[in-house]
Amino acid sequence: MLKEFDRKAALYEIIERELTMFQAVNNEGGTADCQQRPETSVLCGA
C-alpha cells in the first residue's frame, strides 16, 4: 500500500537540507549575516 504524500513534511525537509548546505558555505570575508540568522530569510519569504 502506498503512503500518502505529506507536502508540509516534504517542504520542511527540503528547507532543513538547504539551510544546512547554505550554512556550510565559506565566504571570503567570513559568514554572512543571513547565515548566522537564517530566520530572517524565512520571515522575508526567501
Gaussian input, Z-matrix of N, CA and C with variables (Angstrom, degrees):
# hf/3-21g

backbone

0 1
 N
 C     1     B1
 C     2     B2     1     A1
 N     3     B3     2     A2     1     D1
 C     4     B4     3     A3     2     D2
 C     5     B5     4     A4     3     D3
 N     6     B6     5     A5     4     D4
 C     7     B7     6     A6     5     D5
 C     8     B8     7     A7     6     D6
 N     9     B9     8     A8     7     D7
 C    10    B10     9     A9     8     D8
 C    11    B11    10    A10     9     D9
 N    12    B12    11    A11    10    D10
 C    13    B13    12    A12    11    D11
 C    14    B14    13    A13    12    D12
 N    15    B15    14    A14    13    D13
 C    16    B16    15    A15    14    D14
 C    17    B17    16    A16    15    D15
 N    18    B18    17    A17    16    D16
 C    19    B19    18    A18    17    D17
 C    20    B20    19    A19    18    D18
 N    21    B21    20    A20    19    D19
 C    22    B22    21    A21    20    D20
 C    23    B23    22    A22    21    D21
 N    24    B24    23    A23    22    D22
 C    25    B25    24    A24    23    D23
 C    26    B26    25    A25    24    D24
 N    27    B27    26    A26    25    D25
 C    28    B28    27    A27    26    D26
 C    29    B29    28    A28    27    D27
 N    30    B30    29    A29    28    D28
 C    31    B31    30    A30    29    D29
 C    32    B32    31    A31    30    D30
 N    33    B33    32    A32    31    D31
 C    34    B34    33    A33    32    D32
 C    35    B35    34    A34    33    D33
 N    36    B36    35    A35    34    D34
 C    37    B37    36    A36    35    D35
 C    38    B38    37    A37    36    D36
 N    39    B39    38    A38    37    D37
 C    40    B40    39    A39    38    D38
 C    41    B41    40    A40    39    D39
 N    42    B42    41    A41    40    D40
 C    43    B43    42    A42    41    D41
 C    44    B44    43    A43    42    D42
 N    45    B45    44    A44    43    D43
 C    46    B46    45    A45    44    D44
 C    47    B47    46    A46    45    D45
 N    48    B48    47    A47    46    D46
 C    49    B49    48    A48    47    D47
 C    50    B50    49    A49    48    D48
 N    51    B51    50    A50    49    D49
 C    52    B52    51    A51    50    D50
 C    53    B53    52    A52    51    D51
 N    54    B54    53    A53    52    D52
 C    55    B55    54    A54    53    D53
 C    56    B56    55    A55    54    D54
 N    57    B57    56    A56    55    D55
 C    58    B58    57    A57    56    D56
 C    59    B59    58    A58    57    D57
 N    60    B60    59    A59    58    D58
 C    61    B61    60    A60    59    D59
 C    62    B62    61    A61    60    D60
 N    63    B63    62    A62    61    D61
 C    64    B64    63    A63    62    D62
 C    65    B65    64    A64    63    D63
 N    66    B66    65    A65    64    D64
 C    67    B67    66    A66    65    D65
 C    68    B68    67    A67    66    D66
 N    69    B69    68    A68    67    D67
 C    70    B70    69    A69    68    D68
 C    71    B71    70    A70    69    D69
 N    72    B72    71    A71    70    D70
 C    73    B73    72    A72    71    D71
 C    74    B74    73    A73    72    D72
 N    75    B75    74    A74    73    D73
 C    76    B76    75    A75    74    D74
 C    77    B77    76    A76    75    D75
 N    78    B78    77    A77    76    D76
 C    79    B79    78    A78    77    D77
 C    80    B80    79    A79    78    D78
 N    81    B81    80    A80    79    D79
 C    82    B82    81    A81    80    D80
 C    83    B83    82    A82    81    D81
 N    84    B84    83    A83    82    D82
 C    85    B85    84    A84    83    D83
 C    86    B86    85    A85    84    D84
 N    87    B87    86    A86    85    D85
 C    88    B88    87    A87    86    D86
 C    89    B89    88    A88    87    D87
 N    90    B90    89    A89    88    D88
 C    91    B91    90    A90    89    D89
 C    92    B92    91    A91    90    D90
 N    93    B93    92    A92    91    D91
 C    94    B94    93    A93    92    D92
 C    95    B95    94    A94    93    D93
 N    96    B96    95    A95    94    D94
 C    97    B97    96    A96    95    D95
 C    98    B98    97    A97    96    D96
 N    99    B99    98    A98    97    D97
 C   100   B100    99    A99    98    D98
 C   101   B101   100   A100    99    D99
 N   102   B102   101   A101   100   D100
 C   103   B103   102   A102   101   D101
 C   104   B104   103   A103   102   D102
 N   105   B105   104   A104   103   D103
 C   106   B106   105   A105   104   D104
 C   107   B107   106   A106   105   D105
 N   108   B108   107   A107   106   D106
 C   109   B109   108   A108   107   D107
 C   110   B110   109   A109   108   D108
 N   111   B111   110   A110   109   D109
 C   112   B112   111   A111   110   D110
 C   113   B113   112   A112   111   D111
 N   114   B114   113   A113   112   D112
 C   115   B115   114   A114   113   D113
 C   116   B116   115   A115   114   D114
 N   117   B117   116   A116   115   D115
 C   118   B118   117   A117   116   D116
 C   119   B119   118   A118   117   D117
 N   120   B120   119   A119   118   D118
 C   121   B121   120   A120   119   D119
 C   122   B122   121   A121   120   D120
 N   123   B123   122   A122   121   D121
 C   124   B124   123   A123   122   D122
 C   125   B125   124   A124   123   D123
 N   126   B126   125   A125   124   D124
 C   127   B127   126   A126   125   D125
 C   128   B128   127   A127   126   D126
 N   129   B129   128   A128   127   D127
 C   130   B130   129   A129   128   D128
 C   131   B131   130   A130   129   D129
 N   132   B132   131   A131   130   D130
 C   133   B133   132   A132   131   D131
 C   134   B134   133   A133   132   D132
 N   135   B135   134   A134   133   D133
 C   136   B136   135   A135   134   D134
 C   137   B137   136   A136   135   D135

   B1=1.4483
   B2=1.5348
   B3=1.3280
   B4=1.4461
   B5=1.5223
   B6=1.3175
   B7=1.4509
   B8=1.5288
   B9=1.3239
   B10=1.4571
   B11=1.5235
   B12=1.3328
   B13=1.4536
   B14=1.5226
   B15=1.3213
   B16=1.4633
   B17=1.5227
   B18=1.3273
   B19=1.4626
   B20=1.5267
   B21=1.3200
   B22=1.4602
   B23=1.5283
   B24=1.3022
   B25=1.4619
   B26=1.5284
   B27=1.3206
   B28=1.4586
   B29=1.5292
   B30=1.3276
   B31=1.4628
   B32=1.5194
   B33=1.3201
   B34=1.4585
   B35=1.5269
   B36=1.3315
   B37=1.4669
   B38=1.5306
   B39=1.3180
   B40=1.4684
   B41=1.5264
   B42=1.3172
   B43=1.4706
   B44=1.5257
   B45=1.3066
   B46=1.4594
   B47=1.5271
   B48=1.3262
   B49=1.4678
   B50=1.5211
   B51=1.3397
   B52=1.4614
   B53=1.5275
   B54=1.3265
   B55=1.4598
   B56=1.5264
   B57=1.3068
   B58=1.4672
   B59=1.5269
   B60=1.3329
   B61=1.4688
   B62=1.5275
   B63=1.3357
   B64=1.4631
   B65=1.5243
   B66=1.3190
   B67=1.4510
   B68=1.5268
   B69=1.3231
   B70=1.4572
   B71=1.5328
   B72=1.3334
   B73=1.4604
   B74=1.5247
   B75=1.3329
   B76=1.4576
   B77=1.5177
   B78=1.3102
   B79=1.4563
   B80=1.5222
   B81=1.3239
   B82=1.4564
   B83=1.5255
   B84=1.3135
   B85=1.4581
   B86=1.5191
   B87=1.2917
   B88=1.4614
   B89=1.5142
   B90=1.2902
   B91=1.4567
   B92=1.5225
   B93=1.3125
   B94=1.4606
   B95=1.5330
   B96=1.3244
   B97=1.4672
   B98=1.5268
   B99=1.3300
   B100=1.4623
   B101=1.5292
   B102=1.3404
   B103=1.4546
   B104=1.5267
   B105=1.3067
   B106=1.4582
   B107=1.5309
   B108=1.3333
   B109=1.4652
   B110=1.5277
   B111=1.3291
   B112=1.4665
   B113=1.5293
   B114=1.3201
   B115=1.4650
   B116=1.5216
   B117=1.3299
   B118=1.4631
   B119=1.5280
   B120=1.3107
   B121=1.4639
   B122=1.5187
   B123=1.3040
   B124=1.4632
   B125=1.5273
   B126=1.3180
   B127=1.4640
   B128=1.5314
   B129=1.3296
   B130=1.4668
   B131=1.5285
   B132=1.3076
   B133=1.4519
   B134=1.5064
   B135=1.3069
   B136=1.4671
   B137=1.5010
   A1=109.35
   A2=116.95
   A3=121.55
   A4=111.52
   A5=115.64
   A6=121.29
   A7=108.93
   A8=117.56
   A9=122.18
   A10=110.11
   A11=116.39
   A12=122.24
   A13=109.88
   A14=116.77
   A15=122.61
   A16=107.98
   A17=116.58
   A18=122.33
   A19=111.69
   A20=117.18
   A21=121.34
   A22=111.02
   A23=117.17
   A24=121.38
   A25=110.74
   A26=117.34
   A27=121.16
   A28=110.36
   A29=117.77
   A30=121.37
   A31=111.23
   A32=117.14
   A33=121.63
   A34=110.50
   A35=116.53
   A36=121.68
   A37=110.80
   A38=117.32
   A39=121.29
   A40=110.42
   A41=116.78
   A42=121.08
   A43=110.78
   A44=117.44
   A45=121.03
   A46=111.41
   A47=117.01
   A48=120.72
   A49=111.34
   A50=116.84
   A51=120.55
   A52=111.12
   A53=117.14
   A54=121.10
   A55=110.69
   A56=116.94
   A57=121.29
   A58=110.49
   A59=117.05
   A60=120.43
   A61=110.84
   A62=117.15
   A63=122.33
   A64=111.10
   A65=117.25
   A66=121.27
   A67=112.48
   A68=118.06
   A69=121.91
   A70=112.49
   A71=117.66
   A72=121.32
   A73=109.83
   A74=115.69
   A75=121.52
   A76=109.13
   A77=117.29
   A78=122.42
   A79=109.80
   A80=116.44
   A81=121.85
   A82=112.56
   A83=117.43
   A84=121.64
   A85=113.63
   A86=118.32
   A87=121.96
   A88=110.19
   A89=116.11
   A90=119.07
   A91=110.85
   A92=115.77
   A93=121.95
   A94=109.40
   A95=116.18
   A96=120.35
   A97=111.82
   A98=115.94
   A99=119.00
   A100=112.24
   A101=117.37
   A102=119.86
   A103=110.48
   A104=116.69
   A105=121.29
   A106=111.90
   A107=116.31
   A108=121.14
   A109=110.15
   A110=117.88
   A111=121.05
   A112=113.81
   A113=117.34
   A114=119.15
   A115=111.33
   A116=117.88
   A117=120.00
   A118=110.36
   A119=117.59
   A120=120.71
   A121=110.43
   A122=116.91
   A123=121.35
   A124=109.94
   A125=116.64
   A126=120.30
   A127=112.05
   A128=115.74
   A129=120.14
   A130=111.26
   A131=117.16
   A132=120.18
   A133=114.08
   A134=117.41
   A135=121.26
   A136=110.84
   D1=137.76
   D2=-178.86
   D3=-81.26
   D4=139.84
   D5=177.09
   D6=-80.94
   D7=138.92
   D8=179.53
   D9=-67.12
   D10=137.58
   D11=-179.51
   D12=-70.91
   D13=128.80
   D14=178.95
   D15=-106.06
   D16=96.57
   D17=-175.07
   D18=-60.07
   D19=-44.13
   D20=-178.15
   D21=-62.35
   D22=-43.21
   D23=179.18
   D24=-66.26
   D25=-38.09
   D26=178.99
   D27=-65.80
   D28=-43.97
   D29=178.38
   D30=-62.35
   D31=-42.73
   D32=178.56
   D33=-59.65
   D34=-43.87
   D35=-179.76
   D36=-64.14
   D37=-42.57
   D38=178.72
   D39=-62.26
   D40=-46.18
   D41=-179.52
   D42=-62.38
   D43=-42.80
   D44=178.99
   D45=-61.92
   D46=-42.98
   D47=179.67
   D48=-66.59
   D49=-42.75
   D50=178.95
   D51=-63.80
   D52=-40.29
   D53=179.23
   D54=-62.81
   D55=-42.16
   D56=178.50
   D57=-60.35
   D58=-44.88
   D59=179.00
   D60=-66.78
   D61=-42.64
   D62=-179.03
   D63=-60.81
   D64=-42.43
   D65=-178.83
   D66=-72.71
   D67=-15.50
   D68=179.86
   D69=-86.11
   D70=-9.23
   D71=-178.80
   D72=-69.87
   D73=132.63
   D74=176.89
   D75=-99.31
   D76=111.69
   D77=178.08
   D78=-86.11
   D79=160.27
   D80=179.60
   D81=-59.11
   D82=-43.98
   D83=-177.05
   D84=-98.77
   D85=19.22
   D86=-176.51
   D87=100.73
   D88=-172.20
   D89=-178.36
   D90=-74.89
   D91=148.00
   D92=178.47
   D93=-79.54
   D94=157.72
   D95=179.35
   D96=-55.80
   D97=-40.19
   D98=-177.84
   D99=-68.45
   D100=-21.67
   D101=174.83
   D102=-75.23
   D103=-31.43
   D104=179.08
   D105=-80.95
   D106=-26.23
   D107=-178.13
   D108=-128.11
   D109=69.74
   D110=-175.07
   D111=-62.89
   D112=-20.61
   D113=179.72
   D114=-63.91
   D115=-22.37
   D116=178.95
   D117=-69.05
   D118=-33.71
   D119=176.88
   D120=-67.69
   D121=-40.45
   D122=-179.78
   D123=-66.56
   D124=-41.94
   D125=-179.37
   D126=-65.61
   D127=-31.90
   D128=-178.41
   D129=-84.62
   D130=-5.56
   D131=179.65
   D132=82.03
   D133=14.41
   D134=179.94
   D135=-74.02

